[in-house]
Amino acid sequence: MENMVNHNSALFGGSYQGRRVLITGHTGFKGSWLAVWLSMMGARVTCLALEPESDPSHWTLLSQKSNTLKPVQSHTVNINNLEETQAVVTQASPEIVFHLAAQSLVRRSYTFPLETWKTNVIGTAHLLESCRNLPDLKAVVLATTDKCYENTGQDKSFKEGAPLGGHDPYSASKASMEILIASYRRSFFAASCRTKNNALIASVRAGNVIGGGDWSEDRLIPDVVRSVHNQTPLKIRAPKAVRPWQHVLDCLSGYLMLGQKLLNNEETFASAWNFGPSSSSILSVEDILQQLQKSWPDVQWELDEAHHVHESAYLTLDSAKAHSTLNWHPTWKIDRAIEKTALWYKNFYKDQSLATITQIEEYIGDSRHSGMDWVAK
């Protein structure tokens, strides 16, 4: 563990080595990868989330199999409980917060709309209230979604200034979360209001994130994995639907780059940011399945003819702001992302091994070879 930290502590300008970091939603897919990466950089990580919803669970497997997570303090807390959230946040006294806790499924939001609204909006308000008077807090990065934009079905990419909206409760709640974040930024975290702390806050909007260790319900890659493992037919409801696909590490590198800027007190970065893939990674569901089949021939699927709830047919992000201002770019193109995702699951089901740390190291190496700014020279 010590050698691993020494090797990775200089990433992102050394901003996270020894830094007190709070992550919400660490038992989820994206949060579990972020917790590992921050641990590898020597951060002092505290996490709060619900118990893992899936079995297997990436977080549970990491906790059992990897000494990388030994420095991580994990708390089972529902962000809808203000008192418990405040207690953990106050005890952790973070210098930076990454907020990933959410009800993150579109179709589930139709079944449980009140849970979706409460968790995504009120839960976020609870977190921001808990952060508001922390003396050492410098930065808060809050994840919303690419679905926070008002999508009228046109074939266009959304920029950060596009109108917010949402047809389903999930998308609408995330759009409302963006408004909430902007309100807290102006009311409590603007330069004229920052009398008790120095925190800067920003929201991040990513595309469809893939990678090993995701067993969430009602997501394409986990559905494929369950289908192959259980040898059951995979039914696809919208094969022509177009989405911005990216590996989880490309997404998280953007979050960490932004966090570095906020920790440096660069106030111009306290705003909303898109972190989407390159145009070559904006593909239909059917295209993704065909590419996945190249790395994993057992993948098979058929069309689900049943009636389904409304979902946007076309959704892409314009990440020009992150490219030009933050100098962030994806490292893994979609073929590489799919190859790594398939390999992660194949290794796991072969001998229960976890390729998470290995793939983070490979991603760092590929980013260094590509000349990414956040990789130490």
Secondary structure as UniProt FT lines:
FT   HELIX           2..8
FT   TURN            9..10
FT   HELIX           11..14
FT   TURN            15..18
FT   STRAND          20..24
FT   TURN            26..27
FT   HELIX           29..40
FT   TURN            41..42
FT   STRAND          44..49
FT   HELIX           58..65
FT   HELIX           67..69
FT   TURN            70..71
FT   STRAND          73..76
FT   TURN            79..80
FT   HELIX           82..92
FT   STRAND          96..99
FT   HELIX           106..111
FT   HELIX           113..117
FT   HELIX           118..122
FT   HELIX           123..131
FT   TURN            132..133
FT   TURN            135..136
FT   STRAND          139..143
FT   HELIX           146..148
FT   STRAND          157..158
FT   TURN            160..161
FT   HELIX           169..188
FT   TURN            191..193
FT   STRAND          200..206
FT   STRAND          208..210
FT   TURN            212..213
FT   TURN            217..218
FT   HELIX           220..230
FT   STRAND          235..236
FT   TURN            239..240
FT   STRAND          242..247
FT   HELIX           248..263
FT   TURN            264..265
FT   HELIX           267..269
FT   STRAND          272..275
FT   HELIX           279..281
FT   STRAND          282..284
FT   HELIX           285..295
FT   TURN            297..298
FT   STRAND          302..303
FT   STRAND          316..317
FT   HELIX           320..321
FT   HELIX           322..326
FT   HELIX           334..351
FT   HELIX           356..369
FT   TURN            370..371
FT   TURN            373..374
//
